[in-house]
């Protein structure tokens, strides 16, 4: 199955209001971060569920201390049991998101790389988009 079909199936599997929010976020994020799309089903090599499924946008290279690197998405979107999570990966300063966007984003929990909220209407979309644009600009900077 193609990535776009997996993403569509995943979004369509969400309950009504969350599906609508996920669809809107997917379209907006993909406009902000055009290019490679990813879909991770949340299962490990043995088929065991280890995380929620994730939609990924763009790419960056995670560089490890041993000099090796791995390509991975730099913006992610995932439904969770209480709402929606937007992942902004590749930012070296793990306090940046909260310091910069935490007070203005609305009803959301902001950690080092995740903005988690119940409903799209609970947050300031302009602030979320600013955080996503910042994260996308950080692609390919040294992380971890």
DSSP file (Angstrom, degrees, kcal/mol; ACC not computed):
  #  RESIDUE AA STRUCTURE BP1 BP2  ACC     N-H-->O    O-->H-N    N-H-->O    O-->H-N    TCO  KAPPA ALPHA  PHI   PSI    X-CA   Y-CA   Z-CA
    1    1 A X              0   0    0      0, 0.0     2,-0.0     0, 0.0     5,-0.0   0.000 360.0 360.0 360.0 137.0    0.0    0.0    0.0
    2    2 A X     >  -     0   0    0      1,-0.1     4,-2.2     4,-0.0     3,-0.3  -0.311 360.0-113.7 -70.6 155.1    1.3    3.5   -0.9
    3    3 A X  H  > S+     0   0    0      1,-0.2     4,-2.6     2,-0.2     5,-0.2   0.898 116.1  53.9 -56.4 -45.1    2.2    6.0    1.8
    4    4 A X  H  > S+     0   0    0      1,-0.2     4,-2.3     2,-0.2    -1,-0.2   0.876 109.4  48.7 -60.7 -37.7   -0.7    8.3    0.8
    5    5 A X  H  > S+     0   0    0     -3,-0.3     4,-2.7     2,-0.2    -1,-0.2   0.898 110.4  50.6 -68.9 -40.3   -3.2    5.5    1.1
    6    6 A X  H  X S+     0   0    0     -4,-2.2     4,-2.5     2,-0.2    -2,-0.2   0.912 111.7  48.3 -61.9 -42.8   -1.9    4.5    4.5
    7    7 A X  H  X S+     0   0    0     -4,-2.6     4,-2.8     2,-0.2     5,-0.2   0.936 112.3  48.3 -62.8 -47.0   -2.2    8.1    5.7
    8    8 A X  H  X S+     0   0    0     -4,-2.3     4,-2.8     1,-0.2    -2,-0.2   0.923 112.8  47.9 -60.0 -46.1   -5.7    8.4    4.4
    9    9 A X  H  X S+     0   0    0     -4,-2.7     4,-1.1     2,-0.2    -1,-0.2   0.906 112.4  50.0 -61.2 -42.4   -6.8    5.1    6.0
   10   10 A X  H >< S+     0   0    0     -4,-2.5     3,-0.5     2,-0.2     4,-0.3   0.941 113.5  44.1 -62.9 -49.0   -5.2    6.1    9.3
   11   11 A X  H >< S+     0   0    0     -4,-2.8     3,-1.6     1,-0.2    -2,-0.2   0.929 113.1  51.8 -62.2 -45.0   -6.9    9.6    9.3
   12   12 A X  H 3< S+     0   0    0     -4,-2.8    -1,-0.2     1,-0.3    -2,-0.2   0.681 100.3  64.1 -66.7 -17.5  -10.3    8.0    8.2
   13   13 A X  T << S+     0   0    0     -4,-1.1    -1,-0.3    -3,-0.5    -2,-0.2   0.565  84.6  96.7 -81.5  -8.1  -10.0    5.5   11.1
   14   14 A X  S <  S-     0   0    0     -3,-1.6     5,-0.1    -4,-0.3    -3,-0.0  -0.477  88.3 -95.3 -80.5 151.9  -10.2    8.3   13.7
   15   15 A X     >  -     0   0    0     -2,-0.1     4,-2.8     4,-0.1     3,-0.5  -0.312  53.0 -86.1 -64.1 154.4  -13.6    9.2   15.3
   16   16 A X  H  > S+     0   0    0      1,-0.2     4,-2.2     2,-0.2     5,-0.2   0.729 120.9  34.2 -30.0 -72.1  -15.5   12.1   13.7
   17   17 A X  H  > S+     0   0    0      1,-0.2     4,-2.2     2,-0.2    -1,-0.2   0.886 121.4  48.6 -63.0 -38.1  -14.1   15.3   15.3
   18   18 A X  H  > S+     0   0    0     -3,-0.5     4,-2.9     2,-0.2    -1,-0.2   0.892 109.4  53.6 -67.9 -37.5  -10.6   13.9   15.6
   19   19 A X  H  X S+     0   0    0     -4,-2.8     4,-2.6     2,-0.2    -2,-0.2   0.923 109.3  48.5 -60.2 -45.1  -10.7   12.8   12.0
   20   20 A X  H  X S+     0   0    0     -4,-2.2     4,-2.2    -5,-0.2    -2,-0.2   0.925 113.8  46.1 -62.2 -45.4  -11.7   16.3   10.9
   21   21 A X  H  X S+     0   0    0     -4,-2.2     4,-2.7     2,-0.2    -2,-0.2   0.910 113.1  49.8 -63.5 -43.0   -8.9   17.9   13.0
   22   22 A X  H  X S+     0   0    0     -4,-2.9     4,-2.9     2,-0.2    -2,-0.2   0.905 110.1  50.6 -63.6 -41.4   -6.3   15.3   11.7
   23   23 A X  H  X S+     0   0    0     -4,-2.6     4,-2.2     2,-0.2    -1,-0.2   0.932 112.4  46.6 -63.0 -45.3   -7.3   15.9    8.1
   24   24 A X  H  X S+     0   0    0     -4,-2.2     4,-2.4     1,-0.2    -2,-0.2   0.930 114.6  47.1 -63.2 -44.7   -7.0   19.7    8.5
   25   25 A X  H  X S+     0   0    0     -4,-2.7     4,-3.3     1,-0.2     5,-0.3   0.917 109.7  53.9 -62.5 -43.1   -3.6   19.4   10.3
   26   26 A X  H  X S+     0   0    0     -4,-2.9     4,-2.4     1,-0.2    -1,-0.2   0.936 111.3  45.2 -56.9 -48.1   -2.4   16.9    7.6
   27   27 A X  H  X S+     0   0    0     -4,-2.2     4,-1.6     2,-0.2    -1,-0.2   0.922 116.3  45.5 -63.5 -44.3   -3.2   19.4    4.8
   28   28 A X  H  X S+     0   0    0     -4,-2.4     4,-2.1     2,-0.2    -2,-0.2   0.928 114.3  47.1 -66.7 -45.1   -1.7   22.4    6.6
   29   29 A X  H  X S+     0   0    0     -4,-3.3     4,-2.8     1,-0.2    -1,-0.2   0.923 110.5  52.4 -64.1 -42.2    1.5   20.6    7.7
   30   30 A X  H  < S+     0   0    0     -4,-2.4    -1,-0.2    -5,-0.3    -2,-0.2   0.835 109.0  50.8 -64.9 -30.4    2.0   19.1    4.2
   31   31 A X  H  < S+     0   0    0     -4,-1.6     3,-0.5    -5,-0.2    -1,-0.2   0.898 115.0  43.0 -68.8 -39.9    1.7   22.7    2.8
   32   32 A X  H  < S+     0   0    0     -4,-2.1     2,-0.3     1,-0.3    -2,-0.2   0.821 126.8  31.8 -74.1 -31.6    4.3   23.9    5.3
   33   33 A X  S  < S+     0   0    0     -4,-2.8    25,-0.3    -5,-0.2    -1,-0.3  -0.656  80.8 179.8-128.5  73.4    6.6   20.9    4.9
   34   34 A X        +     0   0    0     -3,-0.5     2,-0.4    -2,-0.3    -3,-0.1  -0.287  44.0  52.5 -70.3 162.3    6.3   19.7    1.3
   35   35 A X  S    S+     0   0    0     -5,-0.1    -2,-0.1    23,-0.1    -5,-0.0  -0.897  88.9  30.8 117.4-144.8    8.3   16.8    0.2
   36   36 A X        -     0   0    0     -2,-0.4    22,-2.1    21,-0.1     2,-0.4  -0.234  59.3-158.9 -61.1 132.2    8.7   13.4    1.6
   37   37 A X  E     -A   57   0A   0     20,-0.2     2,-0.3    36,-0.1    20,-0.2  -0.884   8.7-167.2-107.2 144.4    5.7   11.8    3.4
   38   38 A X  E     -A   56   0A   0     18,-2.4    18,-2.1    -2,-0.4     2,-0.3  -0.913  10.9-166.1-125.6 152.8    6.2    9.0    5.9
   39   39 A X  E     -A   55   0A   0     -2,-0.3     2,-0.5    16,-0.2    16,-0.2  -0.932   3.9-174.0-139.2 122.2    3.8    6.6    7.6
   40   40 A X  E     -A   54   0A   0     14,-2.7    14,-2.5    -2,-0.3    -2,-0.0  -0.964  14.5-154.7-112.3 125.3    4.9    4.5   10.6
   41   41 A X        -     0   0    0     -2,-0.5    12,-0.3    12,-0.2    10,-0.1   0.501  39.9-113.8 -81.3  -2.5    2.3    2.0   11.7
   42   42 A X  S    S+     0   0    0      1,-0.3     8,-3.6    10,-0.2     9,-1.6   0.552  77.1 120.2  85.6   7.8    3.6    1.9   15.3
   43   43 A X  B     -F   49   0B   0      6,-0.3    -1,-0.3     7,-0.2     6,-0.2  -0.819  54.9-135.7-109.4 146.5    4.7   -1.8   15.1
   44   44 A X    >   -     0   0    0      4,-2.6     3,-2.0    -2,-0.3    -1,-0.1  -0.176  45.8 -80.1 -84.3-174.2    8.2   -3.2   15.5
   45   45 A X  T 3  S+     0   0    0      1,-0.3    -1,-0.1     2,-0.1    -2,-0.0   0.719 131.7  52.6 -61.8 -22.0    9.9   -5.8   13.3
   46   46 A X  T 3  S-     0   0    0      2,-0.1    -1,-0.3     0, 0.0     3,-0.1   0.388 120.3-106.3 -95.4   2.4    7.9   -8.6   15.1
   47   47 A X  S <  S+     0   0    0     -3,-2.0     2,-0.3     1,-0.3    -2,-0.1   0.524  72.8 142.5  87.3   4.9    4.6   -6.9   14.6
   48   48 A X        -     0   0    0      1,-0.1    -4,-2.6     2,-0.0     2,-0.4  -0.642  57.3-115.8 -82.3 135.5    4.2   -5.8   18.2
   49   49 A X  B     +F   43   0B   0     -2,-0.3    -6,-0.3    -6,-0.2     3,-0.1  -0.580  44.4 161.0 -72.0 122.9    2.6   -2.4   18.8
   50   50 A X        +     0   0    0     -8,-3.6     2,-0.3    -2,-0.4    -7,-0.2   0.494  62.4   2.2-120.3 -11.3    5.2   -0.1   20.3
   51   51 A X  S    S-     0   0    0     -9,-1.6    -1,-0.3   -10,-0.1     2,-0.1  -0.966  84.7 -78.8-160.7 171.4    3.8    3.4   19.6
   52   52 A X        -     0   0    0     -2,-0.3   -10,-0.2     1,-0.1    28,-0.1  -0.504  62.7 -91.3 -71.0 150.0    0.8    5.2   18.1
   53   53 A X        -     0   0    0    -12,-0.3     2,-0.4    -2,-0.1    26,-0.3  -0.303  48.5-153.5 -58.4 151.8    0.9    5.3   14.3
   54   54 A X  E     -A   40   0A   0    -14,-2.5   -14,-2.7    24,-0.1     2,-0.5  -0.987  16.8-149.1-134.6 140.0    2.6    8.5   12.9
   55   55 A X  E     -AB  39  77A   0     22,-2.8    22,-2.4    -2,-0.4     2,-0.3  -0.927  26.7-158.7-100.4 131.6    2.4   10.6    9.8
   56   56 A X  E     -AB  38  76A   0    -18,-2.1   -18,-2.4    -2,-0.5     2,-0.4  -0.865   8.9-161.8-117.6 150.6    5.8   12.2    9.0
   57   57 A X  E     -AB  37  75A   0     18,-2.7    18,-1.6    -2,-0.3    17,-1.5  -0.985  55.0 -14.2-131.1 137.3    6.7   15.2    6.9
   58   58 A X  S    S-     0   0    0    -22,-2.1     2,-0.3    -2,-0.4   -23,-0.1  -0.159  75.6-107.6  69.5-167.4   10.0   16.2    5.4
   59   59 A X        +     0   0    0     14,-0.2     2,-0.3    77,-0.1    14,-0.2  -0.990  29.2 176.5-158.7 154.7   13.3   14.6    6.5
   60   60 A X  E     -G   72   0C   0     12,-2.7    12,-2.4    -2,-0.3     2,-0.6  -0.941  33.3-110.0-147.9 167.9   16.4   15.2    8.5
   61   61 A X  E     -G   71   0C   0     -2,-0.3     2,-0.6    10,-0.2    82,-0.3  -0.914  20.1-145.6-108.2 122.1   19.4   13.1    9.5
   62   62 A X  E     -G   70   0C   0      8,-3.0     8,-1.7    -2,-0.6     2,-0.5  -0.747  18.8-153.7 -81.0 123.2   19.8   12.1   13.1
   63   63 A X  E     -G   69   0C   0     80,-0.7     6,-0.2    -2,-0.6     2,-0.2  -0.884   6.2-153.3-105.3 128.9   23.5   12.0   13.7
   64   64 A X    >   -     0   0    0      4,-3.0     3,-2.2    -2,-0.5    80,-0.1  -0.576  29.2-107.7 -98.7 161.7   24.8    9.7   16.5
   65   65 A X  T 3  S+     0   0    0     79,-0.4    -1,-0.1     1,-0.3    79,-0.0   0.794 117.3  61.3 -58.1 -31.0   27.9   10.1   18.6
   66   66 A X  T 3  S-     0   0    0      1,-0.1    -1,-0.3     2,-0.1     3,-0.1   0.460 120.9-106.1 -78.9   1.5   29.6    7.2   16.7
   67   67 A X  S <  S+     0   0    0     -3,-2.2    -2,-0.1     1,-0.3    -1,-0.1   0.270  81.7 123.5  94.8 -12.0   29.3    9.1   13.5
   68   68 A X        -     0   0    0     -5,-0.1    -4,-3.0     1,-0.0    -1,-0.3  -0.350  41.9-161.8 -77.5 164.1   26.5    7.1   12.0
   69   69 A X  E     -G   63   0C   0     -6,-0.2     2,-0.4    -3,-0.1    -6,-0.2  -0.957  10.9-156.7-144.2 163.3   23.2    8.7   10.9
   70   70 A X  E     -G   62   0C   0     -8,-1.7    -8,-3.0    -2,-0.3     2,-0.3  -0.997  21.3-125.4-142.3 133.6   19.7    7.8   10.1
   71   71 A X  E     +G   61   0C   0     -2,-0.4     2,-0.3   -10,-0.2   -10,-0.2  -0.616  42.1 156.0 -78.0 138.7   17.1    9.5    7.9
   72   72 A X  E     -G   60   0C   0    -12,-2.4   -12,-2.7    -2,-0.3    -2,-0.0  -0.971  46.1 -86.7-154.8 161.1   13.8   10.3    9.7
   73   73 A X        -     0   0    0     -2,-0.3   -14,-0.2   -14,-0.2   -15,-0.2  -0.342  25.4-154.0 -68.4 156.6   10.9   12.7    9.4
   74   74 A X  S    S+     0   0    0    -17,-1.5    15,-2.6     1,-0.2     2,-0.4   0.624  80.3  43.1-108.2 -15.4   11.3   16.0   11.2
   75   75 A X  E    S-BC  57  88A   0    -18,-1.6   -18,-2.7    13,-0.2     2,-0.3  -0.999  72.4-175.9-126.1 133.1    7.6   16.9   11.7
   76   76 A X  E     -BC  56  87A   0     11,-2.5    11,-2.3    -2,-0.4     2,-0.4  -0.913  14.3-160.8-129.7 156.3    5.2   14.2   12.8
   77   77 A X  E     +BC  55  86A   0    -22,-2.4   -22,-2.8    -2,-0.3     2,-0.3  -1.000  18.7 165.3-136.2 132.0    1.4   13.9   13.5
   78   78 A X  E     - C   0  85A   0      7,-2.4     7,-3.2    -2,-0.4     2,-0.3  -0.997  30.9-132.9-149.7 141.2   -0.3   11.3   15.6
   79   79 A X  E     - C   0  84A   0     -2,-0.3     2,-0.3   -26,-0.3     5,-0.3  -0.693  30.2-176.7 -84.5 146.2   -3.6   10.6   17.2
   80   80 A X  E >   - C   0  83A   0      3,-2.8     3,-0.6    -2,-0.3    -2,-0.0  -0.816  43.5 -88.4-134.2 178.9   -3.5    9.5   20.8
   81   81 A X  T 3  S+     0   0    0     -2,-0.3     3,-0.1     1,-0.2    -2,-0.0   0.802 125.5  33.0 -62.7 -29.4   -6.1    8.4   23.3
   82   82 A X  T 3  S-     0   0    0     35,-0.0     2,-0.3     1,-0.0    -1,-0.2   0.492 129.1 -62.1-105.9  -4.0   -6.7   12.0   24.6
   83   83 A X  E <  S-C   80   0A   0     -3,-0.6    -3,-2.8     2,-0.0     2,-0.3  -0.853  75.4 -31.4 166.4-128.8   -6.2   14.0   21.4
   84   84 A X  E     -CD  79 117A   0     33,-3.2    33,-2.4    -2,-0.3     2,-0.4  -0.968  37.3-155.6-135.1 143.3   -3.5   14.8   18.9
   85   85 A X  E     -CD  78 116A   0     -7,-3.2    -7,-2.4    -2,-0.3     2,-0.5  -0.977   0.1-163.0-121.4 136.2    0.3   15.1   19.1
   86   86 A X  E     -CD  77 115A   0     29,-2.4    29,-2.5    -2,-0.4     2,-0.4  -0.983  14.8-154.4-113.9 123.3    2.5   17.2   16.7
   87   87 A X  E     -CD  76 114A   0    -11,-2.3   -11,-2.5    -2,-0.5     2,-0.6  -0.832  10.6-169.8-101.9 132.6    6.2   16.2   16.9
   88   88 A X  E     -C   75   0A   0     25,-3.0     3,-0.4    -2,-0.4   -13,-0.2  -0.906  20.0-174.6-123.0 100.6    8.9   18.6   16.0
   89   89 A X        +     0   0    0    -15,-2.6    49,-0.1    -2,-0.6     3,-0.1  -0.501  51.3  43.9 -98.9 160.7   12.2   16.7   15.8
   90   90 A X        +     0   0    0      1,-0.3     2,-0.6    -2,-0.2    51,-0.2   0.570  67.5 135.6  87.9   9.7   15.7   17.8   15.3
   91   91 A X        -     0   0    0     -3,-0.4    -1,-0.3     1,-0.2     6,-0.1  -0.825  41.9-157.7 -91.9 121.4   15.8   20.8   17.6
   92   92 A X  S    S+     0   0    0     -2,-0.6     2,-0.9     1,-0.1    -1,-0.2   0.892  79.0  67.7 -66.8 -41.1   18.9   20.7   19.7
   93   93 A X    >   -     0   0    0      1,-0.2     3,-1.5     2,-0.1     4,-0.4  -0.721  67.5-165.4 -85.6 105.4   17.6   22.9   22.5
   94   94 A X  T 3  S+     0   0    0     -2,-0.9     4,-0.2     1,-0.3    -1,-0.2   0.465  86.5  54.3 -74.2  -0.2   14.9   20.8   24.2
   95   95 A X  T 3> S+     0   0    0      2,-0.1     4,-2.5     3,-0.1    -1,-0.3   0.516  84.6  88.9-102.1  -9.3   13.5   23.8   26.1
   96   96 A X  H <> S+     0   0    0     -3,-1.5     4,-2.8     1,-0.2     5,-0.4   0.907  83.4  49.8 -59.3 -50.3   13.0   26.0   22.9
   97   97 A X  H  >>S+     0   0    0     -4,-0.4     4,-2.9    15,-0.3     5,-0.9   0.935 115.8  42.1 -58.0 -49.0    9.5   24.9   22.0
   98   98 A X  H  >5S+     0   0    0     -4,-0.2     4,-1.1    13,-0.2     5,-0.5   0.922 117.4  46.5 -66.2 -44.1    8.1   25.5   25.4
   99   99 A X  H  <5S+     0   0    0     -4,-2.5    -1,-0.2     1,-0.2     4,-0.2   0.889 122.4  35.7 -63.8 -39.0    9.9   28.7   26.0
  100  100 A X  H  <5S+     0   0    0     -4,-2.8    -2,-0.2    -5,-0.2    -3,-0.2   0.864 137.2  10.9 -86.8 -38.6    9.0   30.1   22.6
  101  101 A X  H >X5S+     0   0    0     -4,-2.9     4,-1.6    -5,-0.4     3,-0.6   0.587  99.2  91.6-118.8 -15.4    5.5   28.9   21.9
  102  102 A X  T 3<<S+     0   0    0     -4,-1.1     4,-0.4    -5,-0.9     6,-0.2   0.841  89.5  45.0 -56.9 -42.2    4.2   27.4   25.2
  103  103 A X  T 34 S+     0   0    0     -5,-0.5    -1,-0.2    -4,-0.2     3,-0.1   0.781 120.5  38.4 -75.3 -26.5    2.5   30.5   26.6
  104  104 A X  T <4 S+     0   0    0     -3,-0.6    -2,-0.2     1,-0.1    -1,-0.2   0.561  94.5  80.3-102.2  -9.7    0.8   31.5   23.4
  105  105 A X  S  < S-     0   0    0     -4,-1.6    19,-3.0     1,-0.2     2,-0.3   0.755  87.7-134.3 -76.1 -22.3   -0.3   28.2   21.9
  106  106 A X  B     +H  123   0D   0     -4,-0.4     2,-1.8    17,-0.3    -1,-0.2  -0.806  65.3   3.0 107.4-150.5   -3.4   27.7   24.0
  107  107 A X  S    S+     0   0    0     15,-2.4    11,-0.5    -2,-0.3     2,-0.3  -0.547  97.2 115.2 -80.2  84.7   -4.5   24.6   25.8
  108  108 A X        -     0   0    0     -2,-1.8     2,-0.5    -6,-0.2     9,-0.2  -0.991  64.1-125.0-149.4 150.9   -1.6   22.3   24.9
  109  109 A X  E     -E  116   0A   0      7,-2.8     7,-2.8    -2,-0.3     2,-0.5  -0.893  29.8-163.7 -95.4 126.9    1.2   20.5   26.7
  110  110 A X  E     +E  115   0A   0     -2,-0.5     5,-0.2     5,-0.2     2,-0.1  -0.956  14.7 167.0-119.1 119.9    4.5   21.5   25.1
  111  111 A X        -     0   0    0      3,-2.8   -13,-0.2    -2,-0.5   -14,-0.1  -0.357  57.3 -68.1-112.9-164.5    7.6   19.4   25.8
  112  112 A X  S    S-     0   0    0      1,-0.2   -15,-0.3    -2,-0.1   -21,-0.1   0.770 128.3  -1.3 -60.8 -28.0   11.1   19.2   24.2
  113  113 A X  S    S+     0   0    0      1,-0.1   -25,-3.0   -17,-0.1     2,-0.4   0.308 118.8  76.6-145.2   8.2    9.7   17.9   20.9
  114  114 A X  E     -D   87   0A   0    -27,-0.2    -3,-2.8     2,-0.0     2,-0.5  -0.980  45.9-166.4-134.7 137.8    5.9   17.5   21.2
  115  115 A X  E     -DE  86 110A   0    -29,-2.5   -29,-2.4    -2,-0.4     2,-0.4  -0.978  22.5-174.2-118.0 114.0    2.9   19.7   21.2
  116  116 A X  E     +DE  85 109A   0     -7,-2.8    -7,-2.8    -2,-0.5     2,-0.3  -0.920  11.3 156.6-117.6 132.8   -0.1   17.7   22.5
  117  117 A X  E     -D   84   0A   0    -33,-2.4   -33,-3.2    -2,-0.4    -9,-0.1  -0.963  42.0-128.3-149.8 162.0   -3.7   19.0   22.6
  118  118 A X  S    S+     0   0    0    -11,-0.5     2,-0.3    -2,-0.3    -1,-0.1   0.939  88.5   7.1 -79.7 -49.6   -7.2   17.6   22.7
  119  119 A X    >   -     0   0    0    -12,-0.2     3,-1.7     1,-0.1     4,-0.3  -0.964  66.2-121.7-137.5 150.3   -8.8   19.5   19.8
  120  120 A X  G >  S+     0   0    0     -2,-0.3     3,-1.5     1,-0.3     5,-0.1   0.840 111.9  61.8 -58.6 -35.3   -7.6   21.9   17.1
  121  121 A X  G 3  S+     0   0    0      1,-0.3    -1,-0.3     3,-0.1     4,-0.0   0.654  93.0  67.3 -68.4 -13.3  -10.0   24.6   18.4
  122  122 A X  G <  S+     0   0    0     -3,-1.7   -15,-2.4   -15,-0.1     2,-0.3   0.586  99.0  58.3 -80.6 -10.8   -8.1   24.6   21.7
  123  123 A X  B <  S-H  106   0D   0     -3,-1.5     2,-0.8    -4,-0.3   -17,-0.3  -0.782  87.3-108.2-123.0 163.0   -4.9   26.0   20.2
  124  124 A X     >  -     0   0    0    -19,-3.0     4,-2.1    -2,-0.3     3,-0.4  -0.806  27.7-159.9 -87.5 109.0   -3.7   29.0   18.3
  125  125 A X  H  > S+     0   0    0     -2,-0.8     4,-2.7     1,-0.2     5,-0.2   0.833  88.3  58.5 -63.5 -34.0   -3.1   27.6   14.8
  126  126 A X  H  > S+     0   0    0      2,-0.2     4,-1.9     1,-0.2    -1,-0.2   0.900 108.2  46.4 -62.5 -39.1   -0.8   30.5   13.9
  127  127 A X  H  > S+     0   0    0     -3,-0.4     4,-2.2     2,-0.2    -2,-0.2   0.912 111.9  50.3 -70.0 -42.6    1.5   29.6   16.8
  128  128 A X  H  X S+     0   0    0     -4,-2.1     4,-2.4     1,-0.2    -2,-0.2   0.927 110.9  49.7 -60.1 -44.0    1.5   25.9   15.9
  129  129 A X  H  X S+     0   0    0     -4,-2.7     4,-2.7     1,-0.2    -1,-0.2   0.876 108.5  52.7 -63.5 -36.9    2.3   26.8   12.3
  130  130 A X  H  X S+     0   0    0     -4,-1.9     4,-2.3     2,-0.2    -1,-0.2   0.911 110.0  48.6 -63.8 -41.4    5.2   29.0   13.5
  131  131 A X  H  X S+     0   0    0     -4,-2.2     4,-2.6     2,-0.2    -2,-0.2   0.906 112.2  48.8 -64.2 -41.5    6.6   26.1   15.6
  132  132 A X  H  X S+     0   0    0     -4,-2.4     4,-2.7     2,-0.2     5,-0.2   0.923 110.6  50.0 -64.5 -45.1    6.3   23.7   12.6
  133  133 A X  H  X S+     0   0    0     -4,-2.7     4,-1.9     2,-0.2    -2,-0.2   0.917 111.4  49.5 -60.0 -42.7    8.0   26.2   10.3
  134  134 A X  H  X S+     0   0    0     -4,-2.3     4,-0.9     1,-0.2    -2,-0.2   0.944 112.2  47.8 -60.8 -47.6   10.8   26.6   12.9
  135  135 A X  H >< S+     0   0    0     -4,-2.6     3,-0.7     1,-0.2     4,-0.2   0.892 109.7  52.0 -61.5 -40.2   11.2   22.8   13.2
  136  136 A X  H >< S+     0   0    0     -4,-2.7     3,-1.2     1,-0.2    -1,-0.2   0.865 106.4  54.8 -64.2 -35.4   11.2   22.3    9.4
  137  137 A X  H 3< S+     0   0    0     -4,-1.9    -1,-0.2     1,-0.2    -2,-0.2   0.714 100.1  61.8 -69.8 -19.5   14.0   24.9    9.2
  138  138 A X  T X< S+     0   0    0     -4,-0.9     3,-1.8    -3,-0.7    -1,-0.2   0.484  74.9 133.1 -85.4  -2.5   16.1   22.9   11.7
  139  139 A X  T <  S+     0   0    0     -3,-1.2   -79,-0.2     1,-0.3     3,-0.1  -0.161  71.0  16.2 -51.8 138.9   16.2   19.9    9.4
  140  140 A X  T 3  S+     0   0    0      1,-0.3    -1,-0.3   -79,-0.0     2,-0.2   0.588  89.7 132.2  70.9  14.0   19.7   18.4    9.0
  141  141 A X  S <  S-     0   0    0     -3,-1.8    -1,-0.3   -51,-0.2     2,-0.2  -0.629  72.9 -84.9 -84.7 157.7   21.1   20.1   12.1
  142  142 A X        +     0   0    0     -2,-0.2     2,-0.3    -3,-0.1   -80,-0.1  -0.429  57.8 174.7 -66.4 128.1   23.1   17.9   14.4
  143  143 A X              0   0    0    -82,-0.3   -80,-0.7    -2,-0.2   -51,-0.1  -0.965 360.0 360.0-135.1 152.8   20.8   16.2   16.9
  144  144 A X              0   0    0     -2,-0.3   -79,-0.4   -82,-0.1    -2,-0.1   0.423 360.0 360.0  54.7 360.0   21.3   13.6   19.6
